[in-house]
């Protein structure tokens, strides 16, 4: 009864992983699998780089925020 625990919300077992790998092999063929895995790895590394750059920019923008300095009044605003 516990054969398809992955589909009911549990962690995938060896059987489910083998079935998924077999289906992927049938869909894409053995010649395309190395190319697909290589492109997936490059995509993940680019995503991680972009996320890190975004976090750095966000942290830098928080550090750059300074209290607003009130500008001096213009001659028209001065009424003595």
C-alpha positions in Angstrom: 0.0 0.0 0.0 2.9 2.3 0.5 4.2 2.0 -3.1 3.2 5.4 -4.3 3.8 7.5 -1.2 5.2 10.3 -3.4 1.8 10.9 -5.0 0.0 11.0 -1.7 2.3 13.6 -0.2 5.2 11.6 1.2 8.9 11.5 0.1 9.6 9.6 -3.1 11.1 6.2 -2.7 13.5 4.3 -5.0 10.6 2.9 -7.0 9.1 6.3 -7.8 12.5 7.7 -8.7 13.2 4.9 -11.1 9.8 5.2 -12.8 10.4 9.0 -13.2 13.9 8.4 -14.7 12.6 5.8 -17.0 9.8 8.1 -18.3 12.3 10.9 -18.8 14.6 8.5 -20.7 11.8 7.5 -23.0 10.7 11.1 -23.6 14.0 12.6 -24.4 16.3 9.7 -25.4 19.8 8.9 -24.2 21.5 11.3 -26.5 19.7 14.4 -25.2 19.9 13.6 -21.4 23.5 15.0 -20.9 22.6 18.1 -22.9 19.5 18.7 -20.8 21.3 18.1 -17.5 24.1 20.5 -18.5 21.6 23.2 -19.5 19.6 22.7 -16.3 22.8 23.1 -14.2 23.7 26.3 -16.1 20.2 27.7 -15.6 20.3 26.9 -11.8 23.7 28.6 -11.4 22.5 31.7 -13.3 19.4 31.8 -11.1 21.6 31.6 -7.9 23.9 34.4 -9.2 20.9 36.6 -10.0 19.4 36.0 -6.6 22.7 36.8 -4.8 23.1 40.0 -6.8 19.6 41.0 -5.9 20.2 40.4 -2.2 23.4 42.4 -2.4 21.6 45.3 -4.1 18.8 45.2 -1.6 21.2 45.2 1.3 23.2 48.1 -0.3 20.1 50.2 -0.8 19.2 49.8 2.9 22.7 51.0 3.9 22.6 54.0 1.4 19.3 55.3 2.8 20.1 58.4 4.8 17.7 60.8 6.6 16.4 63.5 4.3 18.2 66.8 4.7 15.9 69.7 4.6 16.9 72.1 1.9 17.3 75.8 2.6 14.4 78.0 1.9 14.5 79.8 -1.5 14.4 83.6 -1.5 10.7 83.5 -2.4 9.9 81.4 0.6 11.8 83.7 3.0 9.4 86.4 4.3 11.0 88.4 7.0 
